Amino acid sequence: MPTKVRRRSMDSEDPFTMALEPPDGETEEQRQCRLLLEKEAKDISDAIDEQLTQEKAQEKKGPRPVKVLLLGQSESGKSTILKNFQLMYDPKAFRAERASWRAIVQLNVVRSIHVILDVITRAQSRRPTTGENGSPDSPVVDDELATLKMRLSPLIRVEEVLMQRLIPIGPDKSDAARLAQLTNIPYSELPRNVNREVAVHSANPWKDVFKRLKGIDDNESFDSEKAIDWEDPTDPGVVLHALAEDMKALWSNQTVQALLDRQNLRLQEAAGFFLDCLDDVTSLKYMPSDGVDHILRARLKTLGVSEHRIKMTSGGLTGSISRDWRIYDGAYEHPEAYPPGSLTTPVRFSWRTPVSGESLLFFGRLIACSCRFCTSERHGHHTSTTCKHSIIFLCPISAFDQVLAEEPRVNRLADSVNLWTTIVSNKLLASTNIILFLNKIDVMRTKLESGIKLVDYVNSYAKRSNDLETASSYLRKKFAGIQRENSPSPRVFYCHLTTATDRKSTQIVLANIKDQLMHQYLNDAALLP
Ligand SMILES: Nc1nc2c(ncn2[C@@H]2O[C@H](COP(=O)(O)OP(=O)(O)OP(=O)(O)O)[C@@H](O)[C@H]2O)c(=O)[nH]1
C-alpha cells in the first residue's frame, strides 16, 4: 500500500529513528553502556510524566513555582551553585547533610592520595635512564618514599569502603548499582579509558546512607553529627587520622612534586582538593562546619537530572512574597570523566569547533524536559508557546586549556561555547531567561598568572594582555555576541563572573538573581488572565 511504502521510507530517513539505531561496529561493552543510558532516559521520562501529573494537581491548589535549570558541562559547578542556593535559603537541610559531605571530603582526600600513589607506582615500574651528565632523567623513588607509599596503602581500602557505602551494589542491579560496577573497580585494574571518578545517579539517595547506617528514624529530627558513630573503630575518619602525618609527608615530598610536574598533574587545581588542609579534614571529630567551605569544595559527580525544592522569600514594594522554587541540576551524564588535575593537552580552541555528540544529545534531552514542564503549564497559566523558566548556564572558563575526556579532540571551552550557542538559538527557549556564569574565575587567575597563555588555545585572543580582567572581559564579549547573533528574538544578556566555591561573592550574585526572577515572576503573573 502506498501509505506503507511512504511510511517506511520516511522512517528510514527519520533522524530520530536513525539516532536510535545502534552504531555500526558496536562492541558488547558499548552496547551495555548504550542500553543503560537508554533505560535511564526512559526512567527519567517516566519520572517526569509522574511529576507532571503531581504538579498539575498541586498547581491547581497554589501559585506556580519558579523553575530554574542549571546547565553546563561536567565539572562546570552546577552542584556547587545548587549548594550555595541551599546554604542561603535552606540552611537547616544543608546542615543535616553535613555527615554525608564529610564522607565525600574523606573520599576526595583518599582519591588525591591514590592518584599520587599511582604516579609513584608508575615511576617505580619505569627503567631508570640517565641524561648526558650521568644524573637520572626522571625523579627516582627512594626507599623513604617507597616506605611511605606502603604505609599509606590502607587508604585504598578506605576508598573502597566509602564507595561501597555511597553506591552499594545490591542484588537489584539498579542503574545506580550497575553504574557503580563500572566505577567501583580498583584503580590498579582499571583500563586507561574507564572512568576513575566515582559518580552517583541523582535518583540514588546517597545522602541517606549515613542516616540509615545509624538507624535514625525518618521522623526524628536529624542532626548530622548524631549520624556519626564517633566510637566506631571502622569509621574511615579513624584511619585518616592515624595516617595524617604520612599523607602530609607524601604531599610535601619533593620527588612526588617533581613526578606530578612531569605528568602535568596539577592536583591543587583539580576538583575536591583537600591536601592543603589535611590537619583539619583528618582531625578525629572532623565535620565540615558552616564556617569553612569544605562542602562547596567537595566533589561528587552526579548523573542524571535532579530536582530540588526550596522556599524563597523576596521583599518588594508590595511587601514580601514567598514562592516555591524548583531547581534542576542537569548533570552531564557521559560515563567518562576527566582524569584529575591533568588535561593540558594543547588542543586549540576555535569558535567553530563541533560540539561533542554526547553533549548535544544530553542538552537536547534537557531542553525537551524543560519544555515539557512548560507544556504542562500552557493549558493552565501560560499563554505563550515558549518556555518561561530560567536557565543558569555555567561555563568553567578556566577549562580553556583542557579537553573533553570523551572527545579528546574537543577543547572544553569550545564545548561550552557550542552548548551555549545551542541553548541561546533554541526557538522554544526564546522567552527563557538565560543567565550565564563564567565560573572558576579563581582557577583561571591562577592559570594565567602561572604563565599559561590564553592565546595558545584561543587564537583570536591575539596580542591582548594575559591577565584575568582582559581575558574574562574578552570571553564575556564573545558569549554576548553569540547570544546576540543566535537568539531567535532579542534578549538581555545576563552574565556574572563567578567563583562558585567562594560563598560570599556567589551568594551576592544569587541573591540578585533571586530578586530578579521573583520580580519577573510577579510581572508574568500580572499579565496572565
Ligand atoms: N576552584 C574552584 N572550584 C570550583 C568552582 N566551582 C566549582 N568548583 C569545584 O569543581 C568541582 C566540580 O563542581 P560541581 O559543582 O560538582 O560540578 P558539576 O557541574 O555539578 O559536575 P557534574 O556533577 O559532573 O555534572 C567541585 O569540586 C567544586 O567544588 C570555582 O569557581 N572554583
The ligand as an ORCA input file, in Angstrom:
! r2SCAN-3c Opt
* xyz 0 1
  N      38.282     26.457     42.456
  C      37.002     26.358     42.085
  N      36.397     25.173     42.138
  C      35.099     25.129     41.751
  C      34.375     26.255     41.312
  N      33.120     25.868     41.007
  C      33.057     24.556     41.273
  N      34.257     24.114     41.727
  C      34.634     22.754     42.096
  O      34.608     21.978     40.926
  C      34.146     20.682     41.221
  C      33.009     20.357     40.265
  O      31.904     21.163     40.607
  P      30.439     20.557     40.575
  O      29.543     21.593     41.143
  O      30.423     19.196     41.164
  O      30.253     20.457     39.005
  P      29.009     19.873     38.200
  O      28.822     20.777     37.039
  O      27.844     19.688     39.109
  O      29.615     18.477     37.743
  P      28.857     17.114     37.316
  O      28.287     16.510     38.551
  O      29.967     16.284     36.735
  O      27.839     17.497     36.293
  C      33.748     20.665     42.702
  O      34.808     20.081     43.452
  C      33.640     22.121     43.058
  O      33.994     22.359     44.399
  C      35.069     27.510     41.258
  O      34.530     28.549     40.859
  N      36.370     27.493     41.654
*
